[in-house]
Structure formats: structure tokens, C-alpha cells
Amino acid sequence: MRSIAGLFVILFLVIEANCQSTKIEDGWKGLRVLSTDKDMVDRKLGKPTPVDDKIWTVYSLPEAQVAVVYSSKPCSVAPGEKGDFDVPENTILEYIVSPKQRILLKELNWTPQRYKQILGAREPDIKNYENTRDAVWITTSTSTDNGIETVASLTFTATVSERDKRLCPSKNH
């Protein structure tokens, strides 16, 4: 009995280590824009929070709130560009992760060299890190007390090449 409990502890630690070793550029919890569907998201994140919104589907987890835009029928007229792409219905088009727990930027598993820092003109304590290669944006806030940057949100969209490849012909301008 003791060895089974030990095995579960080792298995948990291995799974936890693998989850933390994933770079943020690979998507949060493995969610991929223009690839992952709602069924997979629901399996990973649970049931969405009931919200009366025609664009965003919101998931509230202990560690974060996740807002997802899913596609409508391919190449259809739909609010918020939800029908602009030739992808199956209910495919992720964009999502934003807002951590509920404090995540220090220096502890985030990311590739800083791929990002360009954009300083806020009105709010100098807010910074945005833009990665157009992977279509990931990190927004941080800096504490005035100690100067430590914490992650406020992570935004995932389609890359320019993915958008161009999947954009419906009638939507190309």
C-alpha cells in the first residue's frame, strides 16, 4: 500500500514538472489558437462560467480566469470576426489568461528574446511584451514598492501567417 502511495507522489511530481517546463509560447495549458476546440478546452478547464456575452466564453479556475473566443461556422457572418476563418466551429480564435495568483515575470517560463517591450505612455507601471512570431502578448504591472514585475495577463492570438492561411477568401481585403 505504501509503494502505491509513493508511486502516485512520483507520478504527480513528474506531471507537475512537465506542466511547468512548457514554454508559454506553446500556449497556456497546451491551448492552441486555430487548433484546439471547445470540447478539449472544456476537458482541460471544466465548464465555462455562465456569462451573457456573444463573443467571450469565460472559465474561472483557482489559478486564473480564462476568456476564450471560439469560431462560429466557417466563413459565416458572425459578431467579432468569429466567422472569418476556415476552421471548424468552436475552435479557439483568441484567448486571454488573467492569473489570480501572483506570477512574477522572472518566474514565467518564456523566451524573452522573442519579445519587444512596449512601455505604457499613461501608465508607466504597466508594460506589454509583444511576441509577433508566436502571437503572444504579456502584460505586466510593476510594484511601486519594490519594482517587481508581475504578470497581469497573457493574450494568445493567431500569427499573421496562420491568419492569412485560414482567413476565408471573402474576408481578404
C-alpha positions in Angstrom: 0.0 0.0 0.0 2.8 2.3 0.9 4.5 1.7 -2.5 1.3 2.6 -4.4 1.1 6.0 -2.5 4.8 6.6 -3.3 4.1 5.8 -6.9 1.3 8.3 -7.0 3.5 11.0 -5.4 6.3 10.4 -8.0 3.7 10.4 -10.9 2.3 13.7 -9.6 5.7 15.3 -9.4 6.6 14.2 -12.9 3.4 15.5 -14.3 3.8 18.8 -12.4 7.4 19.2 -13.6 6.3 18.6 -17.2 3.5 21.1 -17.0 5.8 23.8 -15.7 8.5 23.1 -18.2 6.3 24.1 -21.1 7.2 27.4 -22.6 4.3 30.0 -22.6 4.9 30.4 -26.4 3.5 26.8 -26.7 0.1 28.0 -25.3 -1.3 28.1 -21.8 -2.0 24.5 -20.6 -1.5 23.4 -24.2 -4.3 25.5 -25.7 -3.5 26.5 -29.3 -5.2 29.2 -31.3 -6.9 27.9 -34.6 -6.3 24.4 -33.4 -7.8 23.5 -30.0 -11.6 23.0 -30.0 -14.1 23.8 -27.2 -14.5 20.1 -26.2 -10.8 19.9 -25.5 -10.9 23.2 -23.6 -13.8 22.0 -21.5 -11.9 18.8 -20.7 -8.9 20.8 -19.6 -10.6 23.8 -17.9 -14.0 22.4 -16.9 -17.4 24.0 -17.5 -17.4 27.7 -18.5 -18.8 30.3 -16.2 -22.3 31.4 -17.2 -21.8 34.8 -18.8 -24.2 36.7 -21.1 -21.6 37.6 -23.8 -21.8 36.8 -27.5 -18.0 37.0 -28.0 -16.2 35.6 -25.0 -16.6 32.3 -23.1 -15.1 32.6 -19.6 -13.6 29.9 -17.5 -12.9 30.6 -13.8 -10.2 28.4 -12.3 -8.5 28.6 -8.9 -5.3 29.9 -10.6 -6.7 32.1 -13.4 -9.6 33.4 -15.3 -9.5 32.4 -19.0 -11.6 34.2 -21.6 -11.9 32.5 -25.0 -13.2 33.5 -28.3 -14.5 30.5 -30.3 -15.2 30.4 -34.0 -18.6 30.3 -35.5 -19.4 28.3 -38.6 -16.6 28.6 -41.1 -16.7 31.6 -43.4 -20.0 32.9 -41.9 -21.3 36.3 -40.8 -20.8 36.4 -37.0 -20.0 39.0 -34.4 -16.4 39.8 -33.6 -14.8 38.1 -36.6 -16.0 34.7 -35.2 -17.0 33.5 -38.7 -14.0 34.9 -40.6 -11.8 31.8 -40.6 -12.0 28.5 -42.3 -11.7 26.4 -39.2 -14.3 24.0 -37.6 -16.9 25.7 -35.5 -15.9 26.1 -31.8 -12.2 26.4 -32.5 -10.2 28.8 -30.4 -9.6 32.1 -32.2 -8.1 34.0 -29.3 -7.8 33.7 -25.5 -6.7 35.8 -22.5 -5.4 34.3 -19.3 -5.6 36.5 -16.2 -3.8 34.9 -13.3 -5.5 35.0 -9.9 -2.3 34.1 -8.1 0.8 36.2 -8.2 3.2 35.2 -11.0 6.5 37.0 -11.2 7.6 37.8 -14.7 11.1 36.4 -13.9 9.5 33.1 -12.9 7.4 32.8 -16.1 8.6 30.1 -18.5 9.0 32.3 -21.6 11.6 33.2 -24.2 12.3 36.9 -23.5 14.4 37.2 -26.7 11.3 36.8 -28.8 9.5 39.8 -27.2 9.7 43.5 -27.7 8.9 45.6 -24.7 6.3 48.3 -25.1 6.0 50.8 -22.3 2.7 52.3 -21.5 2.6 56.1 -22.1 0.0 56.9 -19.5 0.7 54.1 -17.0 4.5 53.6 -16.6 4.0 50.7 -14.1 2.2 48.7 -16.9 4.4 47.1 -19.5 3.5 45.0 -22.6 5.7 42.4 -24.1 4.8 41.7 -27.7 5.9 38.5 -29.5 4.6 38.7 -33.0 6.4 35.5 -34.0 4.3 33.3 -31.7 1.4 35.8 -31.3 1.7 36.1 -27.6 1.4 39.2 -25.5 2.3 39.5 -21.9 1.0 42.4 -19.8 2.7 43.1 -16.5 2.4 45.6 -13.7 5.4 46.8 -11.6 5.0 47.3 -7.9 6.0 50.8 -6.9 7.2 49.5 -3.5 9.8 47.0 -4.8 9.9 47.3 -8.6 9.0 43.7 -9.1 7.0 42.9 -12.3 4.1 40.6 -12.0 2.1 39.0 -14.9 -1.4 40.7 -15.2 -2.4 38.8 -18.4 -1.3 36.6 -21.2 -3.0 37.0 -24.6 -2.8 34.4 -27.3 -3.9 35.1 -30.9 -3.1 33.7 -34.3 0.1 34.5 -36.0 0.0 36.6 -39.2 0.8 33.6 -41.3 -1.8 31.4 -39.6 -4.4 34.2 -40.0 -3.6 34.6 -43.7 -3.7 30.8 -44.3 -7.0 30.3 -42.5 -8.8 33.6 -43.4 -11.8 33.0 -45.6 -11.4 34.2 -49.2 -14.4 36.6 -48.8 -12.7 38.2 -45.8 -9.4 39.0 -47.5 -9.2 42.7 -48.3 
